[in-house]
Amino acid sequence: MVLPTGIKRLALAAAGAPLVATMTMVMLASPSSAAPQPVKAAVVRQASSGHVFRTLHTGLRVRKRPSTSAKIVAVLGTVGSKVTVNCFTHGSTVLGDSIWYHIVNPHNGFVAGFYLATGGDPAAGVPACAVRHRTFRTLHTGLRVRARPSTSAKVVAVLGAVGSKVTVNCFTHGSTVFGNNVWYHIVSPHNGFVAGFYLGTGGDPAAGIRHC
């Protein structure tokens, strides 16, 4: 989704939540100062290894994966600290923004797009991160692999018992299955789409999986 930098800040108040509750949600993705930070315009500079942006939060956490539950590999400095971004991906949603950026300077890891002055997410000119394959296990015996992300699409294969492994390369949206409309394109052991409801992903869309 496209989330302008100004709206990132306004989202805190627009939700109508008390200040204490709002800041509690914010700290799930990034720690430190409880004081609201000033809105900053997007600062973009092309670097040899990517795009340079400034942070909108003090003590922004750099994580190993694009998820608020992933291991913290570094903590950035004060508001306005510079980071060099080389690509974006989708991950845990932070106050309505599911875009995360992979940074290569001053540390290597992922930061939530909500806390960067990008002017909109995903930022213009920043490419999607290279396709990442992840392996998950099925939560249902005989899960059907379909030609399209729809319960009415042709069945191209049927998987085995609960716990069967599948390799996913991207996600998309399709038919709703028990309230979940996320489907994954798998490349092993067959090629096709399976309903996210039946995969043990830990949350849909799964962190680190790009949109098809």
PyRosetta script that sets phi, psi and omega in degrees:
from pyrosetta import init, pose_from_sequence

init()
pose = pose_from_sequence("MVLPTGIKRLALAAAGAPLVATMTMVMLASPSSAAPQPVKAAVVRQASSGHVFRTLHTGLRVRKRPSTSAKIVAVLGTVGSKVTVNCFTHGSTVLGDSIWYHIVNPHNGFVAGFYLATGGDPAAGVPACAVRHRTFRTLHTGLRVRARPSTSAKVVAVLGAVGSKVTVNCFTHGSTVFGNNVWYHIVSPHNGFVAGFYLGTGGDPAAGIRHC")
pose.set_psi(1, 153.1)
pose.set_omega(1, 177.9)
pose.set_phi(2, -92.9)
pose.set_psi(2, 121.3)
pose.set_omega(2, -177.8)
pose.set_phi(3, -130.1)
pose.set_psi(3, 96.8)
pose.set_omega(3, -179.4)
pose.set_phi(4, -56.1)
pose.set_psi(4, 151.4)
pose.set_omega(4, -177.0)
pose.set_phi(5, -57.1)
pose.set_psi(5, -41.8)
pose.set_omega(5, 179.9)
pose.set_phi(6, -60.5)
pose.set_psi(6, -40.6)
pose.set_omega(6, -179.6)
pose.set_phi(7, -68.3)
pose.set_psi(7, -29.4)
pose.set_omega(7, 177.3)
pose.set_phi(8, -55.8)
pose.set_psi(8, -44.6)
pose.set_omega(8, -178.5)
pose.set_phi(9, -74.0)
pose.set_psi(9, -41.4)
pose.set_omega(9, -177.6)
pose.set_phi(10, -66.0)
pose.set_psi(10, -25.1)
pose.set_omega(10, -178.7)
pose.set_phi(11, -58.3)
pose.set_psi(11, -30.5)
pose.set_omega(11, -179.1)
pose.set_phi(12, -63.1)
pose.set_psi(12, -40.1)
pose.set_omega(12, -178.0)
pose.set_phi(13, -90.2)
pose.set_psi(13, -32.3)
pose.set_omega(13, -175.4)
pose.set_phi(14, -63.3)
pose.set_psi(14, -27.6)
pose.set_omega(14, -178.8)
pose.set_phi(15, -67.2)
pose.set_psi(15, -15.9)
pose.set_omega(15, 178.0)
pose.set_phi(16, 76.5)
pose.set_psi(16, 11.8)
pose.set_omega(16, -179.0)
pose.set_phi(17, -82.3)
pose.set_psi(17, 149.9)
pose.set_omega(17, 175.7)
pose.set_phi(18, -58.7)
pose.set_psi(18, 153.7)
pose.set_omega(18, -177.0)
pose.set_phi(19, -56.0)
pose.set_psi(19, -43.3)
pose.set_omega(19, -177.8)
pose.set_phi(20, -62.3)
pose.set_psi(20, -44.8)
pose.set_omega(20, -179.6)
pose.set_phi(21, -65.7)
pose.set_psi(21, -40.3)
pose.set_omega(21, -179.3)
pose.set_phi(22, -61.3)
pose.set_psi(22, -47.6)
pose.set_omega(22, -177.9)
pose.set_phi(23, -67.5)
pose.set_psi(23, -27.9)
pose.set_omega(23, 176.6)
pose.set_phi(24, -64.1)
pose.set_psi(24, -42.1)
pose.set_omega(24, 178.5)
pose.set_phi(25, -64.9)
pose.set_psi(25, -40.1)
pose.set_omega(25, -179.0)
pose.set_phi(26, -60.3)
pose.set_psi(26, -39.9)
pose.set_omega(26, -175.1)
pose.set_phi(27, -71.1)
pose.set_psi(27, -12.4)
pose.set_omega(27, 175.8)
pose.set_phi(28, -63.0)
pose.set_psi(28, -32.0)
pose.set_omega(28, -178.7)
pose.set_phi(29, -101.6)
pose.set_psi(29, -25.1)
pose.set_omega(29, -177.7)
pose.set_phi(30, -152.3)
pose.set_psi(30, 140.4)
pose.set_omega(30, -174.5)
pose.set_phi(31, -91.7)
pose.set_psi(31, -157.7)
pose.set_omega(31, 171.2)
pose.set_phi(32, 73.8)
pose.set_psi(32, -137.9)
pose.set_omega(32, -163.6)
pose.set_phi(33, -54.8)
pose.set_psi(33, 132.9)
pose.set_omega(33, 177.2)
pose.set_phi(34, -83.7)
pose.set_psi(34, -13.2)
pose.set_omega(34, -178.8)
pose.set_phi(35, -72.3)
pose.set_psi(35, 134.6)
pose.set_omega(35, 179.2)
pose.set_phi(36, -58.3)
pose.set_psi(36, 142.1)
pose.set_omega(36, -179.4)
pose.set_phi(37, -96.9)
pose.set_psi(37, 149.8)
pose.set_omega(37, -178.8)
pose.set_phi(38, -69.2)
pose.set_psi(38, 150.5)
pose.set_omega(38, 177.5)
pose.set_phi(39, -73.4)
pose.set_psi(39, 134.1)
pose.set_omega(39, 178.8)
pose.set_phi(40, -123.8)
pose.set_psi(40, 143.3)
pose.set_omega(40, 177.2)
pose.set_phi(41, -71.6)
pose.set_psi(41, 157.0)
pose.set_omega(41, -179.8)
pose.set_phi(42, -63.1)
pose.set_psi(42, 133.7)
pose.set_omega(42, 176.9)
pose.set_phi(43, -117.3)
pose.set_psi(43, 109.4)
pose.set_omega(43, -175.6)
pose.set_phi(44, -120.5)
pose.set_psi(44, 132.2)
pose.set_omega(44, 176.1)
pose.set_phi(45, -141.5)
pose.set_psi(45, 130.9)
pose.set_omega(45, 179.2)
pose.set_phi(46, -77.9)
pose.set_psi(46, 121.2)
pose.set_omega(46, 176.8)
pose.set_phi(47, -108.1)
pose.set_psi(47, 165.2)
pose.set_omega(47, -178.0)
pose.set_phi(48, -60.9)
pose.set_psi(48, -29.2)
pose.set_omega(48, -177.7)
pose.set_phi(49, -107.0)
pose.set_psi(49, 5.0)
pose.set_omega(49, 179.2)
pose.set_phi(50, 156.5)
pose.set_psi(50, -158.3)
pose.set_omega(50, -179.3)
pose.set_phi(51, -103.8)
pose.set_psi(51, 141.8)
pose.set_omega(51, -179.5)
pose.set_phi(52, -104.7)
pose.set_psi(52, 126.8)
pose.set_omega(52, 177.3)
pose.set_phi(53, -127.3)
pose.set_psi(53, 167.5)
pose.set_omega(53, 176.9)
pose.set_phi(54, -112.0)
pose.set_psi(54, 150.6)
pose.set_omega(54, -179.0)
pose.set_phi(55, -78.0)
pose.set_psi(55, 154.5)
pose.set_omega(55, 177.9)
pose.set_phi(56, -110.0)
pose.set_psi(56, 12.0)
pose.set_omega(56, -175.7)
pose.set_phi(57, -151.1)
pose.set_psi(57, 143.0)
pose.set_omega(57, 177.2)
pose.set_phi(58, -80.5)
pose.set_psi(58, 136.8)
pose.set_omega(58, 177.6)
pose.set_phi(59, 72.1)
pose.set_psi(59, 34.2)
pose.set_omega(59, 179.6)
pose.set_phi(60, -62.5)
pose.set_psi(60, 133.1)
pose.set_omega(60, -177.8)
pose.set_phi(61, -85.5)
pose.set_psi(61, 133.8)
pose.set_omega(61, 174.9)
pose.set_phi(62, -100.8)
pose.set_psi(62, 126.0)
pose.set_omega(62, -173.6)
pose.set_phi(63, -116.2)
pose.set_psi(63, 159.6)
pose.set_omega(63, -177.5)
pose.set_phi(64, -68.9)
pose.set_psi(64, -34.1)
pose.set_omega(64, 178.5)
pose.set_phi(65, -130.9)
pose.set_psi(65, 164.6)
pose.set_omega(65, -179.8)
pose.set_phi(66, -78.0)
pose.set_psi(66, 65.7)
pose.set_omega(66, -177.6)
pose.set_phi(67, -151.3)
pose.set_psi(67, 143.0)
pose.set_omega(67, 179.4)
pose.set_phi(68, -69.8)
pose.set_psi(68, -12.0)
pose.set_omega(68, 178.6)
pose.set_phi(69, -100.8)
pose.set_psi(69, -1.8)
pose.set_omega(69, -178.2)
pose.set_phi(70, -74.7)
pose.set_psi(70, 159.9)
pose.set_omega(70, -179.3)
pose.set_phi(71, -61.0)
pose.set_psi(71, 137.9)
pose.set_omega(71, 177.6)
pose.set_phi(72, -84.2)
pose.set_psi(72, 124.4)
pose.set_omega(72, -179.2)
pose.set_phi(73, -103.8)
pose.set_psi(73, -16.9)
pose.set_omega(73, 178.6)
pose.set_phi(74, -167.3)
pose.set_psi(74, 162.6)
pose.set_omega(74, 176.0)
pose.set_phi(75, -128.4)
pose.set_psi(75, 125.6)
pose.set_omega(75, -177.8)
pose.set_phi(76, -78.9)
pose.set_psi(76, 172.6)
pose.set_omega(76, -176.1)
pose.set_phi(77, -84.6)
pose.set_psi(77, -141.5)
pose.set_omega(77, -174.8)
pose.set_phi(78, -75.0)
pose.set_psi(78, 168.9)
pose.set_omega(78, 175.2)
pose.set_phi(79, -50.7)
pose.set_psi(79, 136.2)
pose.set_omega(79, 179.6)
pose.set_phi(80, 93.6)
pose.set_psi(80, 1.1)
pose.set_omega(80, 177.2)
pose.set_phi(81, -63.5)
pose.set_psi(81, 142.0)
pose.set_omega(81, -178.4)
pose.set_phi(82, -88.0)
pose.set_psi(82, 141.1)
pose.set_omega(82, 173.7)
pose.set_phi(83, -134.7)
pose.set_psi(83, 147.5)
pose.set_omega(83, 177.3)
pose.set_phi(84, -105.5)
pose.set_psi(84, 120.2)
pose.set_omega(84, -176.5)
pose.set_phi(85, -102.3)
pose.set_psi(85, 137.4)
pose.set_omega(85, 176.3)
pose.set_phi(86, -115.1)
pose.set_psi(86, -14.8)
pose.set_omega(86, 176.6)
pose.set_phi(87, -168.9)
pose.set_psi(87, 168.9)
pose.set_omega(87, 178.2)
pose.set_phi(88, -125.6)
pose.set_psi(88, 160.3)
pose.set_omega(88, 175.9)
pose.set_phi(89, -152.0)
pose.set_psi(89, 178.9)
pose.set_omega(89, 177.3)
pose.set_phi(90, -103.3)
pose.set_psi(90, 145.4)
pose.set_omega(90, 179.4)
pose.set_phi(91, -156.2)
pose.set_psi(91, -148.9)
pose.set_omega(91, 178.6)
pose.set_phi(92, -57.3)
pose.set_psi(92, 142.7)
pose.set_omega(92, 178.5)
pose.set_phi(93, -83.1)
pose.set_psi(93, 128.4)
pose.set_omega(93, 178.8)
pose.set_phi(94, -116.9)
pose.set_psi(94, 104.4)
pose.set_omega(94, -179.1)
pose.set_phi(95, 49.7)
pose.set_psi(95, 49.2)
pose.set_omega(95, 175.5)
pose.set_phi(96, 88.4)
pose.set_psi(96, -4.9)
pose.set_omega(96, -176.9)
pose.set_phi(97, -113.9)
pose.set_psi(97, 116.1)
pose.set_omega(97, -177.8)
pose.set_phi(98, -99.4)
pose.set_psi(98, 6.0)
pose.set_omega(98, -178.7)
pose.set_phi(99, -84.7)
pose.set_psi(99, 133.3)
pose.set_omega(99, 174.2)
pose.set_phi(100, -124.2)
pose.set_psi(100, 149.5)
pose.set_omega(100, 179.6)
pose.set_phi(101, -115.4)
pose.set_psi(101, 138.3)
pose.set_omega(101, 174.1)
pose.set_phi(102, -89.1)
pose.set_psi(102, 122.1)
pose.set_omega(102, -179.5)
pose.set_phi(103, -106.6)
pose.set_psi(103, 150.1)
pose.set_omega(103, -179.3)
pose.set_phi(104, -118.5)
pose.set_psi(104, -2.8)
pose.set_omega(104, 179.4)
pose.set_phi(105, -158.8)
pose.set_psi(105, 134.1)
pose.set_omega(105, 8.3)
pose.set_phi(106, -83.2)
pose.set_psi(106, -2.1)
pose.set_omega(106, 176.8)
pose.set_phi(107, -137.4)
pose.set_psi(107, 172.8)
pose.set_omega(107, 179.9)
pose.set_phi(108, -113.6)
pose.set_psi(108, 119.3)
pose.set_omega(108, -179.1)
pose.set_phi(109, 164.4)
pose.set_psi(109, -164.1)
pose.set_omega(109, -176.3)
pose.set_phi(110, -114.4)
pose.set_psi(110, 142.0)
pose.set_omega(110, 175.2)
pose.set_phi(111, -129.3)
pose.set_psi(111, 147.7)
pose.set_omega(111, 179.9)
pose.set_phi(112, -68.2)
pose.set_psi(112, 130.1)
pose.set_omega(112, -179.4)
pose.set_phi(113, -60.0)
pose.set_psi(113, -27.4)
pose.set_omega(113, -179.6)
pose.set_phi(114, -57.2)
pose.set_psi(114, -27.4)
pose.set_omega(114, -175.5)
pose.set_phi(115, -102.0)
pose.set_psi(115, 14.7)
pose.set_omega(115, 175.9)
pose.set_phi(116, -118.6)
pose.set_psi(116, 141.4)
pose.set_omega(116, 178.8)
pose.set_phi(117, -82.3)
pose.set_psi(117, 78.2)
pose.set_omega(117, -175.8)
pose.set_phi(118, -97.5)
pose.set_psi(118, -15.9)
pose.set_omega(118, -177.2)
pose.set_phi(119, 85.3)
pose.set_psi(119, -3.2)
pose.set_omega(119, -179.1)
pose.set_phi(120, 152.4)
pose.set_psi(120, 143.5)
pose.set_omega(120, -178.2)
pose.set_phi(121, -116.3)
pose.set_psi(121, 130.0)
pose.set_omega(121, -2.0)
pose.set_phi(122, -72.4)
pose.set_psi(122, 148.4)
pose.set_omega(122, -176.2)
pose.set_phi(123, -65.6)
pose.set_psi(123, 141.5)
pose.set_omega(123, 178.9)
pose.set_phi(124, -59.1)
pose.set_psi(124, 133.2)
pose.set_omega(124, 176.9)
pose.set_phi(125, 87.3)
pose.set_psi(125, -11.1)
pose.set_omega(125, 179.5)
pose.set_phi(126, -91.2)
pose.set_psi(126, 122.6)
pose.set_omega(126, -177.8)
pose.set_phi(127, -77.0)
pose.set_psi(127, 159.9)
pose.set_omega(127, 174.5)
pose.set_phi(128, -70.1)
pose.set_psi(128, 146.4)
pose.set_omega(128, 178.2)
pose.set_phi(129, -64.7)
pose.set_psi(129, 154.9)
pose.set_omega(129, 179.9)
pose.set_phi(130, -56.2)
pose.set_psi(130, 148.9)
pose.set_omega(130, -178.4)
pose.set_phi(131, -56.9)
pose.set_psi(131, 130.9)
pose.set_omega(131, 178.3)
pose.set_phi(132, -114.9)
pose.set_psi(132, 125.0)
pose.set_omega(132, 176.8)
pose.set_phi(133, -90.2)
pose.set_psi(133, 137.1)
pose.set_omega(133, 176.3)
pose.set_phi(134, -131.6)
pose.set_psi(134, 148.8)
pose.set_omega(134, -179.4)
pose.set_phi(135, -105.1)
pose.set_psi(135, 130.5)
pose.set_omega(135, 177.8)
pose.set_phi(136, -128.1)
pose.set_psi(136, 166.9)
pose.set_omega(136, 177.2)
pose.set_phi(137, -112.2)
pose.set_psi(137, 147.9)
pose.set_omega(137, -178.7)
pose.set_phi(138, -75.9)
pose.set_psi(138, 154.0)
pose.set_omega(138, 178.4)
pose.set_phi(139, -110.8)
pose.set_psi(139, 12.4)
pose.set_omega(139, -175.1)
pose.set_phi(140, -149.2)
pose.set_psi(140, 140.1)
pose.set_omega(140, 176.8)
pose.set_phi(141, -78.8)
pose.set_psi(141, 135.8)
pose.set_omega(141, 178.1)
pose.set_phi(142, 71.8)
pose.set_psi(142, 34.0)
pose.set_omega(142, 179.2)
pose.set_phi(143, -61.9)
pose.set_psi(143, 131.6)
pose.set_omega(143, -177.8)
pose.set_phi(144, -85.5)
pose.set_psi(144, 134.4)
pose.set_omega(144, 174.7)
pose.set_phi(145, -100.0)
pose.set_psi(145, 126.5)
pose.set_omega(145, -173.7)
pose.set_phi(146, -116.2)
pose.set_psi(146, 160.3)
pose.set_omega(146, -178.0)
pose.set_phi(147, -71.8)
pose.set_psi(147, -26.5)
pose.set_omega(147, 178.8)
pose.set_phi(148, -136.7)
pose.set_psi(148, 163.6)
pose.set_omega(148, -179.9)
pose.set_phi(149, -78.1)
pose.set_psi(149, 64.3)
pose.set_omega(149, -177.9)
pose.set_phi(150, -149.8)
pose.set_psi(150, 143.0)
pose.set_omega(150, 179.2)
pose.set_phi(151, -69.7)
pose.set_psi(151, -12.3)
pose.set_omega(151, 178.8)
pose.set_phi(152, -100.0)
pose.set_psi(152, -2.2)
pose.set_omega(152, -178.1)
pose.set_phi(153, -75.0)
pose.set_psi(153, 160.6)
pose.set_omega(153, -179.6)
pose.set_phi(154, -60.0)
pose.set_psi(154, 136.4)
pose.set_omega(154, 176.5)
pose.set_phi(155, -83.8)
pose.set_psi(155, 121.3)
pose.set_omega(155, -177.9)
pose.set_phi(156, -101.4)
pose.set_psi(156, -16.5)
pose.set_omega(156, 178.0)
pose.set_phi(157, -167.4)
pose.set_psi(157, 161.2)
pose.set_omega(157, 176.7)
pose.set_phi(158, -126.8)
pose.set_psi(158, 125.0)
pose.set_omega(158, -178.1)
pose.set_phi(159, -79.4)
pose.set_psi(159, 172.5)
pose.set_omega(159, -175.5)
pose.set_phi(160, -85.6)
pose.set_psi(160, -140.8)
pose.set_omega(160, -175.2)
pose.set_phi(161, -71.9)
pose.set_psi(161, 167.2)
pose.set_omega(161, 174.6)
pose.set_phi(162, -52.2)
pose.set_psi(162, 135.2)
pose.set_omega(162, -179.9)
pose.set_phi(163, 96.3)
pose.set_psi(163, 1.0)
pose.set_omega(163, 177.1)
pose.set_phi(164, -63.2)
pose.set_psi(164, 142.3)
pose.set_omega(164, -178.6)
pose.set_phi(165, -87.4)
pose.set_psi(165, 139.9)
pose.set_omega(165, 172.9)
pose.set_phi(166, -133.9)
pose.set_psi(166, 147.8)
pose.set_omega(166, 177.7)
pose.set_phi(167, -106.3)
pose.set_psi(167, 121.5)
pose.set_omega(167, -175.5)
pose.set_phi(168, -104.7)
pose.set_psi(168, 139.5)
pose.set_omega(168, 175.7)
pose.set_phi(169, -118.0)
pose.set_psi(169, -14.4)
pose.set_omega(169, 177.3)
pose.set_phi(170, -168.0)
pose.set_psi(170, 168.5)
pose.set_omega(170, 178.1)
pose.set_phi(171, -127.4)
pose.set_psi(171, 160.2)
pose.set_omega(171, 175.6)
pose.set_phi(172, -150.5)
pose.set_psi(172, -176.7)
pose.set_omega(172, 178.4)
pose.set_phi(173, -114.1)
pose.set_psi(173, 143.8)
pose.set_omega(173, -178.8)
pose.set_phi(174, -153.9)
pose.set_psi(174, -143.9)
pose.set_omega(174, 179.4)
pose.set_phi(175, -58.2)
pose.set_psi(175, 143.5)
pose.set_omega(175, 178.8)
pose.set_phi(176, -83.2)
pose.set_psi(176, 128.4)
pose.set_omega(176, 178.7)
pose.set_phi(177, -119.6)
pose.set_psi(177, 107.2)
pose.set_omega(177, -177.6)
pose.set_phi(178, 50.9)
pose.set_psi(178, 47.3)
pose.set_omega(178, 176.2)
pose.set_phi(179, 84.5)
pose.set_psi(179, -0.9)
pose.set_omega(179, -177.5)
pose.set_phi(180, -116.0)
pose.set_psi(180, 117.7)
pose.set_omega(180, -178.6)
pose.set_phi(181, -105.4)
pose.set_psi(181, 13.9)
pose.set_omega(181, 177.7)
pose.set_phi(182, -86.7)
pose.set_psi(182, 131.7)
pose.set_omega(182, 176.1)
pose.set_phi(183, -123.1)
pose.set_psi(183, 149.9)
pose.set_omega(183, 179.5)
pose.set_phi(184, -115.6)
pose.set_psi(184, 139.4)
pose.set_omega(184, 173.2)
pose.set_phi(185, -89.1)
pose.set_psi(185, 123.1)
pose.set_omega(185, -180.0)
pose.set_phi(186, -106.9)
pose.set_psi(186, 150.0)
pose.set_omega(186, -179.5)
pose.set_phi(187, -116.9)
pose.set_psi(187, -4.7)
pose.set_omega(187, 177.5)
pose.set_phi(188, -157.8)
pose.set_psi(188, 139.4)
pose.set_omega(188, 5.4)
pose.set_phi(189, -81.9)
pose.set_psi(189, -2.0)
pose.set_omega(189, 176.9)
pose.set_phi(190, -136.7)
pose.set_psi(190, 172.7)
pose.set_omega(190, 179.6)
pose.set_phi(191, -113.0)
pose.set_psi(191, 119.7)
pose.set_omega(191, -179.4)
pose.set_phi(192, 164.3)
pose.set_psi(192, -162.9)
pose.set_omega(192, -175.9)
pose.set_phi(193, -115.5)
pose.set_psi(193, 141.6)
pose.set_omega(193, 174.7)
pose.set_phi(194, -130.1)
pose.set_psi(194, 148.1)
pose.set_omega(194, -179.1)
pose.set_phi(195, -69.8)
pose.set_psi(195, 130.7)
pose.set_omega(195, -179.2)
pose.set_phi(196, -60.2)
pose.set_psi(196, -27.3)
pose.set_omega(196, -179.3)
pose.set_phi(197, -57.2)
pose.set_psi(197, -28.0)
pose.set_omega(197, -175.2)
pose.set_phi(198, -101.5)
pose.set_psi(198, 14.2)
pose.set_omega(198, 177.2)
pose.set_phi(199, -117.9)
pose.set_psi(199, 142.1)
pose.set_omega(199, 179.1)
pose.set_phi(200, -83.9)
pose.set_psi(200, 73.3)
pose.set_omega(200, -175.4)
pose.set_phi(201, -92.8)
pose.set_psi(201, -17.3)
pose.set_omega(201, -177.3)
pose.set_phi(202, 86.0)
pose.set_psi(202, -0.9)
pose.set_omega(202, -179.1)
pose.set_phi(203, 152.0)
pose.set_psi(203, 141.9)
pose.set_omega(203, -178.0)
pose.set_phi(204, -118.7)
pose.set_psi(204, 133.2)
pose.set_omega(204, -4.6)
pose.set_phi(205, -70.5)
pose.set_psi(205, 148.0)
pose.set_omega(205, -177.0)
pose.set_phi(206, -66.7)
pose.set_psi(206, 141.4)
pose.set_omega(206, 179.6)
pose.set_phi(207, -58.9)
pose.set_psi(207, 134.8)
pose.set_omega(207, 176.6)
pose.set_phi(208, 88.2)
pose.set_psi(208, -6.9)
pose.set_omega(208, 179.9)
pose.set_phi(209, -96.3)
pose.set_psi(209, 124.9)
pose.set_omega(209, -178.5)
pose.set_phi(210, -76.9)
pose.set_psi(210, 162.7)
pose.set_omega(210, 174.4)
pose.set_phi(211, -77.3)
pose.set_psi(211, 136.6)
pose.set_omega(211, -179.2)
pose.set_phi(212, -64.5)
pose.dump_pdb("model.pdb")
